[in-house]
Amino acid sequence: MVKDANKGNSGFEVIGNRVDFSLLKEHYYAPILHRKNTKHFQHIIKVESEIDFIKDLIEYLEKNNNKLEKYDWWYFSKLDEATDTINIPYFCEDAGGYRTFNPDFIFWLKKDGKYYIKFIDPKGVEHVKNPIEKIRGFEDFISDYTKIKEKKIDSFELFYYHDEEPEAEDTYKKYWTDDFDKMFR
């Protein structure tokens, strides 16, 4: 591993391939490794919308009075479909059966002894059918969770991080946002 002096402290070279990183103390894995459209590395953030989300999150955290400051503590992680088992089952009409939805990021937050989980999935709006099926699966999960008597988590929320509003029913539009204040209210 060779550090790339031309790029400051934001990346390094591995076997002739550059890997970029960001440091956020609240991320469970430090540093956050990312590289757009790479085939050479596994288990790193490599999808452009996910990298953009990380950059936007870092920018948001630099603002005074951001909504994450109100929590006693918060942490987040990139969920990796190959290694993590955190997922949401949903019915996929095209497949004619159940599949699992693995949101890209999970946030754990604590405030005044209460715990909150937020799933964030940076997504486009060009294919709305599948995200809506995943939303329905998430809503089924929430419905089932509310029936549990002794809850350890006070709320779950799901957001598709995107700046365009989808062509979807109004009941589903609330899941799409690029507003961090809304996500972490």
Biotite code that builds the C-alpha atoms (Angstrom):
import biotite.structure as struc

atoms = struc.array([
    struc.Atom([0.000, 0.000, 0.000], chain_id="A", res_id=1, res_name="MET", atom_name="CA", element="C"),
    struc.Atom([1.427, 3.338, -1.078], chain_id="A", res_id=2, res_name="VAL", atom_name="CA", element="C"),
    struc.Atom([0.021, 6.668, 0.048], chain_id="A", res_id=3, res_name="LYS", atom_name="CA", element="C"),
    struc.Atom([-0.658, 9.071, -2.822], chain_id="A", res_id=4, res_name="ASP", atom_name="CA", element="C"),
    struc.Atom([1.107, 12.285, -1.818], chain_id="A", res_id=5, res_name="ALA", atom_name="CA", element="C"),
    struc.Atom([-0.536, 14.257, -4.636], chain_id="A", res_id=6, res_name="ASN", atom_name="CA", element="C"),
    struc.Atom([-3.994, 13.794, -3.178], chain_id="A", res_id=7, res_name="LYS", atom_name="CA", element="C"),
    struc.Atom([-3.226, 14.856, 0.386], chain_id="A", res_id=8, res_name="GLY", atom_name="CA", element="C"),
    struc.Atom([-4.665, 12.534, 3.014], chain_id="A", res_id=9, res_name="ASN", atom_name="CA", element="C"),
    struc.Atom([-7.719, 11.305, 1.086], chain_id="A", res_id=10, res_name="SER", atom_name="CA", element="C"),
    struc.Atom([-6.511, 8.130, -0.581], chain_id="A", res_id=11, res_name="GLY", atom_name="CA", element="C"),
    struc.Atom([-3.847, 5.598, -1.307], chain_id="A", res_id=12, res_name="PHE", atom_name="CA", element="C"),
    struc.Atom([-2.674, 3.274, -4.068], chain_id="A", res_id=13, res_name="GLU", atom_name="CA", element="C"),
    struc.Atom([-3.090, -0.496, -3.826], chain_id="A", res_id=14, res_name="VAL", atom_name="CA", element="C"),
    struc.Atom([-1.537, -2.640, -6.544], chain_id="A", res_id=15, res_name="ILE", atom_name="CA", element="C"),
    struc.Atom([-1.618, 0.305, -8.929], chain_id="A", res_id=16, res_name="GLY", atom_name="CA", element="C"),
    struc.Atom([-5.257, 1.177, -8.176], chain_id="A", res_id=17, res_name="ASN", atom_name="CA", element="C"),
    struc.Atom([-6.398, 4.212, -6.220], chain_id="A", res_id=18, res_name="ARG", atom_name="CA", element="C"),
    struc.Atom([-8.759, 3.907, -3.253], chain_id="A", res_id=19, res_name="VAL", atom_name="CA", element="C"),
    struc.Atom([-10.210, 7.079, -1.750], chain_id="A", res_id=20, res_name="ASP", atom_name="CA", element="C"),
    struc.Atom([-11.334, 7.407, 1.833], chain_id="A", res_id=21, res_name="PHE", atom_name="CA", element="C"),
    struc.Atom([-13.219, 9.691, 4.164], chain_id="A", res_id=22, res_name="SER", atom_name="CA", element="C"),
    struc.Atom([-12.937, 9.834, 7.928], chain_id="A", res_id=23, res_name="LEU", atom_name="CA", element="C"),
    struc.Atom([-16.052, 10.155, 10.081], chain_id="A", res_id=24, res_name="LEU", atom_name="CA", element="C"),
    struc.Atom([-15.692, 9.110, 13.689], chain_id="A", res_id=25, res_name="LYS", atom_name="CA", element="C"),
    struc.Atom([-19.337, 8.013, 13.734], chain_id="A", res_id=26, res_name="GLU", atom_name="CA", element="C"),
    struc.Atom([-18.867, 5.395, 10.996], chain_id="A", res_id=27, res_name="HIS", atom_name="CA", element="C"),
    struc.Atom([-18.443, 1.888, 12.368], chain_id="A", res_id=28, res_name="TYR", atom_name="CA", element="C"),
    struc.Atom([-15.651, 1.156, 9.929], chain_id="A", res_id=29, res_name="TYR", atom_name="CA", element="C"),
    struc.Atom([-12.900, 3.733, 9.707], chain_id="A", res_id=30, res_name="ALA", atom_name="CA", element="C"),
    struc.Atom([-11.910, 4.908, 7.235], chain_id="A", res_id=31, res_name="PRO", atom_name="CA", element="C"),
    struc.Atom([-14.864, 4.866, 4.828], chain_id="A", res_id=32, res_name="ILE", atom_name="CA", element="C"),
    struc.Atom([-13.372, 3.418, 1.651], chain_id="A", res_id=33, res_name="LEU", atom_name="CA", element="C"),
    struc.Atom([-14.798, 4.467, -1.678], chain_id="A", res_id=34, res_name="HIS", atom_name="CA", element="C"),
    struc.Atom([-13.917, 4.382, -5.338], chain_id="A", res_id=35, res_name="ARG", atom_name="CA", element="C"),
    struc.Atom([-16.341, 5.064, -8.212], chain_id="A", res_id=36, res_name="LYS", atom_name="CA", element="C"),
    struc.Atom([-17.066, 2.198, -10.589], chain_id="A", res_id=37, res_name="ASN", atom_name="CA", element="C"),
    struc.Atom([-14.193, -0.037, -9.562], chain_id="A", res_id=38, res_name="THR", atom_name="CA", element="C"),
    struc.Atom([-14.065, -3.738, -10.290], chain_id="A", res_id=39, res_name="LYS", atom_name="CA", element="C"),
    struc.Atom([-10.790, -4.229, -8.437], chain_id="A", res_id=40, res_name="HIS", atom_name="CA", element="C"),
    struc.Atom([-12.027, -3.824, -4.857], chain_id="A", res_id=41, res_name="PHE", atom_name="CA", element="C"),
    struc.Atom([-14.787, -5.518, -2.908], chain_id="A", res_id=42, res_name="GLN", atom_name="CA", element="C"),
    struc.Atom([-16.679, -4.334, 0.174], chain_id="A", res_id=43, res_name="HIS", atom_name="CA", element="C"),
    struc.Atom([-16.124, -0.640, -0.437], chain_id="A", res_id=44, res_name="ILE", atom_name="CA", element="C"),
    struc.Atom([-18.542, 2.099, -1.426], chain_id="A", res_id=45, res_name="ILE", atom_name="CA", element="C"),
    struc.Atom([-18.311, 2.262, -5.206], chain_id="A", res_id=46, res_name="LYS", atom_name="CA", element="C"),
    struc.Atom([-21.722, 3.348, -6.501], chain_id="A", res_id=47, res_name="VAL", atom_name="CA", element="C"),
    struc.Atom([-21.766, 7.013, -7.476], chain_id="A", res_id=48, res_name="GLU", atom_name="CA", element="C"),
    struc.Atom([-25.031, 7.819, -5.636], chain_id="A", res_id=49, res_name="SER", atom_name="CA", element="C"),
    struc.Atom([-23.630, 6.299, -2.415], chain_id="A", res_id=50, res_name="GLU", atom_name="CA", element="C"),
    struc.Atom([-20.367, 8.242, -2.700], chain_id="A", res_id=51, res_name="ILE", atom_name="CA", element="C"),
    struc.Atom([-22.365, 11.423, -3.331], chain_id="A", res_id=52, res_name="ASP", atom_name="CA", element="C"),
    struc.Atom([-24.427, 10.668, -0.213], chain_id="A", res_id=53, res_name="PHE", atom_name="CA", element="C"),
    struc.Atom([-21.252, 10.346, 1.911], chain_id="A", res_id=54, res_name="ILE", atom_name="CA", element="C"),
    struc.Atom([-19.901, 13.624, 0.538], chain_id="A", res_id=55, res_name="LYS", atom_name="CA", element="C"),
    struc.Atom([-23.235, 15.367, 1.181], chain_id="A", res_id=56, res_name="ASP", atom_name="CA", element="C"),
    struc.Atom([-23.365, 13.927, 4.716], chain_id="A", res_id=57, res_name="LEU", atom_name="CA", element="C"),
    struc.Atom([-19.867, 15.238, 5.465], chain_id="A", res_id=58, res_name="ILE", atom_name="CA", element="C"),
    struc.Atom([-20.908, 18.660, 4.148], chain_id="A", res_id=59, res_name="GLU", atom_name="CA", element="C"),
    struc.Atom([-24.069, 18.556, 6.294], chain_id="A", res_id=60, res_name="TYR", atom_name="CA", element="C"),
    struc.Atom([-22.081, 17.668, 9.419], chain_id="A", res_id=61, res_name="LEU", atom_name="CA", element="C"),
    struc.Atom([-19.931, 20.764, 8.955], chain_id="A", res_id=62, res_name="GLU", atom_name="CA", element="C"),
    struc.Atom([-23.013, 22.997, 9.339], chain_id="A", res_id=63, res_name="LYS", atom_name="CA", element="C"),
    struc.Atom([-23.800, 24.516, 12.720], chain_id="A", res_id=64, res_name="ASN", atom_name="CA", element="C"),
    struc.Atom([-26.978, 23.231, 14.354], chain_id="A", res_id=65, res_name="ASN", atom_name="CA", element="C"),
    struc.Atom([-27.316, 20.180, 12.142], chain_id="A", res_id=66, res_name="ASN", atom_name="CA", element="C"),
    struc.Atom([-30.004, 17.799, 13.412], chain_id="A", res_id=67, res_name="LYS", atom_name="CA", element="C"),
    struc.Atom([-27.488, 15.081, 14.312], chain_id="A", res_id=68, res_name="LEU", atom_name="CA", element="C"),
    struc.Atom([-26.068, 17.347, 17.040], chain_id="A", res_id=69, res_name="GLU", atom_name="CA", element="C"),
    struc.Atom([-29.263, 16.923, 19.101], chain_id="A", res_id=70, res_name="LYS", atom_name="CA", element="C"),
    struc.Atom([-28.654, 13.195, 19.655], chain_id="A", res_id=71, res_name="TYR", atom_name="CA", element="C"),
    struc.Atom([-26.715, 11.863, 22.642], chain_id="A", res_id=72, res_name="ASP", atom_name="CA", element="C"),
    struc.Atom([-24.804, 9.736, 20.146], chain_id="A", res_id=73, res_name="TRP", atom_name="CA", element="C"),
    struc.Atom([-25.172, 8.373, 16.645], chain_id="A", res_id=74, res_name="TRP", atom_name="CA", element="C"),
    struc.Atom([-23.333, 5.930, 14.443], chain_id="A", res_id=75, res_name="TYR", atom_name="CA", element="C"),
    struc.Atom([-23.823, 4.663, 10.946], chain_id="A", res_id=76, res_name="PHE", atom_name="CA", element="C"),
    struc.Atom([-22.559, 2.014, 8.624], chain_id="A", res_id=77, res_name="SER", atom_name="CA", element="C"),
    struc.Atom([-22.608, 1.087, 4.974], chain_id="A", res_id=78, res_name="LYS", atom_name="CA", element="C"),
    struc.Atom([-24.516, -2.177, 4.742], chain_id="A", res_id=79, res_name="LEU", atom_name="CA", element="C"),
    struc.Atom([-22.850, -4.761, 2.538], chain_id="A", res_id=80, res_name="ASP", atom_name="CA", element="C"),
    struc.Atom([-25.212, -7.316, 0.992], chain_id="A", res_id=81, res_name="GLU", atom_name="CA", element="C"),
    struc.Atom([-22.425, -9.902, 0.887], chain_id="A", res_id=82, res_name="ALA", atom_name="CA", element="C"),
    struc.Atom([-21.620, -9.740, 4.596], chain_id="A", res_id=83, res_name="THR", atom_name="CA", element="C"),
    struc.Atom([-24.462, -8.075, 6.517], chain_id="A", res_id=84, res_name="ASP", atom_name="CA", element="C"),
    struc.Atom([-27.749, -9.756, 7.372], chain_id="A", res_id=85, res_name="THR", atom_name="CA", element="C"),
    struc.Atom([-29.742, -6.600, 8.047], chain_id="A", res_id=86, res_name="ILE", atom_name="CA", element="C"),
    struc.Atom([-32.478, -6.532, 5.432], chain_id="A", res_id=87, res_name="ASN", atom_name="CA", element="C"),
    struc.Atom([-36.175, -5.947, 4.853], chain_id="A", res_id=88, res_name="ILE", atom_name="CA", element="C"),
    struc.Atom([-38.280, -8.664, 3.195], chain_id="A", res_id=89, res_name="PRO", atom_name="CA", element="C"),
    struc.Atom([-40.650, -7.522, 0.466], chain_id="A", res_id=90, res_name="TYR", atom_name="CA", element="C"),
    struc.Atom([-42.823, -9.082, -2.210], chain_id="A", res_id=91, res_name="PHE", atom_name="CA", element="C"),
    struc.Atom([-41.401, -8.581, -5.704], chain_id="A", res_id=92, res_name="CYS", atom_name="CA", element="C"),
    struc.Atom([-44.161, -8.711, -8.306], chain_id="A", res_id=93, res_name="GLU", atom_name="CA", element="C"),
    struc.Atom([-41.762, -9.327, -11.215], chain_id="A", res_id=94, res_name="ASP", atom_name="CA", element="C"),
    struc.Atom([-40.156, -12.297, -9.459], chain_id="A", res_id=95, res_name="ALA", atom_name="CA", element="C"),
    struc.Atom([-43.485, -13.533, -8.109], chain_id="A", res_id=96, res_name="GLY", atom_name="CA", element="C"),
    struc.Atom([-42.064, -14.059, -4.637], chain_id="A", res_id=97, res_name="GLY", atom_name="CA", element="C"),
    struc.Atom([-40.308, -12.593, -1.650], chain_id="A", res_id=98, res_name="TYR", atom_name="CA", element="C"),
    struc.Atom([-36.881, -10.997, -1.819], chain_id="A", res_id=99, res_name="ARG", atom_name="CA", element="C"),
    struc.Atom([-34.829, -9.008, 0.628], chain_id="A", res_id=100, res_name="THR", atom_name="CA", element="C"),
    struc.Atom([-34.092, -5.312, 0.444], chain_id="A", res_id=101, res_name="PHE", atom_name="CA", element="C"),
    struc.Atom([-30.703, -4.245, 1.735], chain_id="A", res_id=102, res_name="ASN", atom_name="CA", element="C"),
    struc.Atom([-30.693, -0.461, 2.265], chain_id="A", res_id=103, res_name="PRO", atom_name="CA", element="C"),
    struc.Atom([-27.259, 1.012, 1.613], chain_id="A", res_id=104, res_name="ASP", atom_name="CA", element="C"),
    struc.Atom([-26.810, 2.769, 4.969], chain_id="A", res_id=105, res_name="PHE", atom_name="CA", element="C"),
    struc.Atom([-28.110, 2.294, 8.496], chain_id="A", res_id=106, res_name="ILE", atom_name="CA", element="C"),
    struc.Atom([-27.994, 4.944, 11.214], chain_id="A", res_id=107, res_name="PHE", atom_name="CA", element="C"),
    struc.Atom([-28.312, 4.122, 14.924], chain_id="A", res_id=108, res_name="TRP", atom_name="CA", element="C"),
    struc.Atom([-29.253, 7.134, 17.044], chain_id="A", res_id=109, res_name="LEU", atom_name="CA", element="C"),
    struc.Atom([-29.894, 7.629, 20.769], chain_id="A", res_id=110, res_name="LYS", atom_name="CA", element="C"),
    struc.Atom([-31.645, 10.518, 22.496], chain_id="A", res_id=111, res_name="LYS", atom_name="CA", element="C"),
    struc.Atom([-32.816, 10.604, 26.133], chain_id="A", res_id=112, res_name="ASP", atom_name="CA", element="C"),
    struc.Atom([-32.739, 6.817, 26.509], chain_id="A", res_id=113, res_name="GLY", atom_name="CA", element="C"),
    struc.Atom([-34.645, 6.234, 23.247], chain_id="A", res_id=114, res_name="LYS", atom_name="CA", element="C"),
    struc.Atom([-33.215, 4.491, 20.211], chain_id="A", res_id=115, res_name="TYR", atom_name="CA", element="C"),
    struc.Atom([-33.912, 5.251, 16.564], chain_id="A", res_id=116, res_name="TYR", atom_name="CA", element="C"),
    struc.Atom([-32.922, 3.460, 13.385], chain_id="A", res_id=117, res_name="ILE", atom_name="CA", element="C"),
    struc.Atom([-32.884, 5.122, 10.005], chain_id="A", res_id=118, res_name="LYS", atom_name="CA", element="C"),
    struc.Atom([-32.311, 3.267, 6.758], chain_id="A", res_id=119, res_name="PHE", atom_name="CA", element="C"),
    struc.Atom([-31.006, 5.444, 3.932], chain_id="A", res_id=120, res_name="ILE", atom_name="CA", element="C"),
    struc.Atom([-30.789, 4.217, 0.358], chain_id="A", res_id=121, res_name="ASP", atom_name="CA", element="C"),
    struc.Atom([-29.449, 6.624, -2.274], chain_id="A", res_id=122, res_name="PRO", atom_name="CA", element="C"),
    struc.Atom([-31.586, 5.859, -5.323], chain_id="A", res_id=123, res_name="LYS", atom_name="CA", element="C"),
    struc.Atom([-32.701, 7.293, -8.593], chain_id="A", res_id=124, res_name="GLY", atom_name="CA", element="C"),
    struc.Atom([-36.337, 7.843, -9.390], chain_id="A", res_id=125, res_name="VAL", atom_name="CA", element="C"),
    struc.Atom([-36.388, 6.428, -12.909], chain_id="A", res_id=126, res_name="GLU", atom_name="CA", element="C"),
    struc.Atom([-37.559, 2.985, -11.741], chain_id="A", res_id=127, res_name="HIS", atom_name="CA", element="C"),
    struc.Atom([-40.211, 3.586, -9.088], chain_id="A", res_id=128, res_name="VAL", atom_name="CA", element="C"),
    struc.Atom([-42.014, 0.221, -9.043], chain_id="A", res_id=129, res_name="LYS", atom_name="CA", element="C"),
    struc.Atom([-39.319, -1.739, -7.212], chain_id="A", res_id=130, res_name="ASN", atom_name="CA", element="C"),
    struc.Atom([-38.668, 0.956, -4.551], chain_id="A", res_id=131, res_name="PRO", atom_name="CA", element="C"),
    struc.Atom([-42.416, 1.081, -3.855], chain_id="A", res_id=132, res_name="ILE", atom_name="CA", element="C"),
    struc.Atom([-42.481, -2.691, -3.368], chain_id="A", res_id=133, res_name="GLU", atom_name="CA", element="C"),
    struc.Atom([-39.607, -2.247, -0.911], chain_id="A", res_id=134, res_name="LYS", atom_name="CA", element="C"),
    struc.Atom([-41.519, 0.548, 0.867], chain_id="A", res_id=135, res_name="ILE", atom_name="CA", element="C"),
    struc.Atom([-44.510, -1.768, 1.221], chain_id="A", res_id=136, res_name="ARG", atom_name="CA", element="C"),
    struc.Atom([-42.204, -4.405, 2.731], chain_id="A", res_id=137, res_name="GLY", atom_name="CA", element="C"),
    struc.Atom([-40.831, -1.777, 5.132], chain_id="A", res_id=138, res_name="PHE", atom_name="CA", element="C"),
    struc.Atom([-44.370, -0.725, 6.101], chain_id="A", res_id=139, res_name="GLU", atom_name="CA", element="C"),
    struc.Atom([-45.270, -4.390, 6.743], chain_id="A", res_id=140, res_name="ASP", atom_name="CA", element="C"),
    struc.Atom([-42.178, -4.665, 8.938], chain_id="A", res_id=141, res_name="PHE", atom_name="CA", element="C"),
    struc.Atom([-43.219, -1.547, 10.908], chain_id="A", res_id=142, res_name="ILE", atom_name="CA", element="C"),
    struc.Atom([-46.761, -2.889, 11.275], chain_id="A", res_id=143, res_name="SER", atom_name="CA", element="C"),
    struc.Atom([-45.419, -6.152, 12.691], chain_id="A", res_id=144, res_name="ASP", atom_name="CA", element="C"),
    struc.Atom([-42.954, -4.333, 14.959], chain_id="A", res_id=145, res_name="TYR", atom_name="CA", element="C"),
    struc.Atom([-45.694, -2.195, 16.534], chain_id="A", res_id=146, res_name="THR", atom_name="CA", element="C"),
    struc.Atom([-47.347, -5.412, 17.767], chain_id="A", res_id=147, res_name="LYS", atom_name="CA", element="C"),
    struc.Atom([-44.329, -6.337, 19.904], chain_id="A", res_id=148, res_name="ILE", atom_name="CA", element="C"),
    struc.Atom([-44.959, -5.453, 23.552], chain_id="A", res_id=149, res_name="LYS", atom_name="CA", element="C"),
    struc.Atom([-41.400, -4.776, 24.696], chain_id="A", res_id=150, res_name="GLU", atom_name="CA", element="C"),
    struc.Atom([-39.715, -2.727, 22.007], chain_id="A", res_id=151, res_name="LYS", atom_name="CA", element="C"),
    struc.Atom([-36.019, -1.951, 22.165], chain_id="A", res_id=152, res_name="LYS", atom_name="CA", element="C"),
    struc.Atom([-36.132, 0.528, 19.264], chain_id="A", res_id=153, res_name="ILE", atom_name="CA", element="C"),
    struc.Atom([-38.459, 3.517, 19.457], chain_id="A", res_id=154, res_name="ASP", atom_name="CA", element="C"),
    struc.Atom([-38.750, 4.154, 15.726], chain_id="A", res_id=155, res_name="SER", atom_name="CA", element="C"),
    struc.Atom([-37.603, 2.986, 12.322], chain_id="A", res_id=156, res_name="PHE", atom_name="CA", element="C"),
    struc.Atom([-37.579, 5.164, 9.238], chain_id="A", res_id=157, res_name="GLU", atom_name="CA", element="C"),
    struc.Atom([-36.659, 4.598, 5.616], chain_id="A", res_id=158, res_name="LEU", atom_name="CA", element="C"),
    struc.Atom([-35.506, 7.247, 3.159], chain_id="A", res_id=159, res_name="PHE", atom_name="CA", element="C"),
    struc.Atom([-34.468, 7.095, -0.459], chain_id="A", res_id=160, res_name="TYR", atom_name="CA", element="C"),
    struc.Atom([-31.859, 9.821, -0.749], chain_id="A", res_id=161, res_name="TYR", atom_name="CA", element="C"),
    struc.Atom([-32.537, 11.665, -3.983], chain_id="A", res_id=162, res_name="HIS", atom_name="CA", element="C"),
    struc.Atom([-33.226, 15.246, -5.028], chain_id="A", res_id=163, res_name="ASP", atom_name="CA", element="C"),
    struc.Atom([-36.023, 14.449, -7.491], chain_id="A", res_id=164, res_name="GLU", atom_name="CA", element="C"),
    struc.Atom([-39.580, 13.626, -6.539], chain_id="A", res_id=165, res_name="GLU", atom_name="CA", element="C"),
    struc.Atom([-40.717, 10.322, -8.021], chain_id="A", res_id=166, res_name="PRO", atom_name="CA", element="C"),
    struc.Atom([-43.832, 9.818, -10.088], chain_id="A", res_id=167, res_name="GLU", atom_name="CA", element="C"),
    struc.Atom([-45.575, 7.893, -7.348], chain_id="A", res_id=168, res_name="ALA", atom_name="CA", element="C"),
    struc.Atom([-48.654, 8.100, -5.163], chain_id="A", res_id=169, res_name="GLU", atom_name="CA", element="C"),
    struc.Atom([-48.464, 10.835, -2.537], chain_id="A", res_id=170, res_name="ASP", atom_name="CA", element="C"),
    struc.Atom([-48.333, 8.238, 0.270], chain_id="A", res_id=171, res_name="THR", atom_name="CA", element="C"),
    struc.Atom([-44.968, 7.056, -1.066], chain_id="A", res_id=172, res_name="TYR", atom_name="CA", element="C"),
    struc.Atom([-43.372, 10.408, -1.945], chain_id="A", res_id=173, res_name="LYS", atom_name="CA", element="C"),
    struc.Atom([-42.483, 11.062, 1.705], chain_id="A", res_id=174, res_name="LYS", atom_name="CA", element="C"),
    struc.Atom([-39.819, 8.366, 1.436], chain_id="A", res_id=175, res_name="TYR", atom_name="CA", element="C"),
    struc.Atom([-37.751, 10.322, -1.135], chain_id="A", res_id=176, res_name="TRP", atom_name="CA", element="C"),
    struc.Atom([-35.699, 13.289, 0.070], chain_id="A", res_id=177, res_name="THR", atom_name="CA", element="C"),
    struc.Atom([-32.300, 14.919, -0.052], chain_id="A", res_id=178, res_name="ASP", atom_name="CA", element="C"),
    struc.Atom([-33.037, 16.948, 3.104], chain_id="A", res_id=179, res_name="ASP", atom_name="CA", element="C"),
    struc.Atom([-30.851, 15.787, 5.993], chain_id="A", res_id=180, res_name="PHE", atom_name="CA", element="C"),
    struc.Atom([-32.866, 17.910, 8.444], chain_id="A", res_id=181, res_name="ASP", atom_name="CA", element="C"),
    struc.Atom([-35.966, 15.917, 7.462], chain_id="A", res_id=182, res_name="LYS", atom_name="CA", element="C"),
    struc.Atom([-34.155, 12.589, 7.815], chain_id="A", res_id=183, res_name="MET", atom_name="CA", element="C"),
    struc.Atom([-32.728, 13.373, 11.242], chain_id="A", res_id=184, res_name="PHE", atom_name="CA", element="C"),
    struc.Atom([-35.574, 15.403, 12.786], chain_id="A", res_id=185, res_name="ARG", atom_name="CA", element="C"),
])
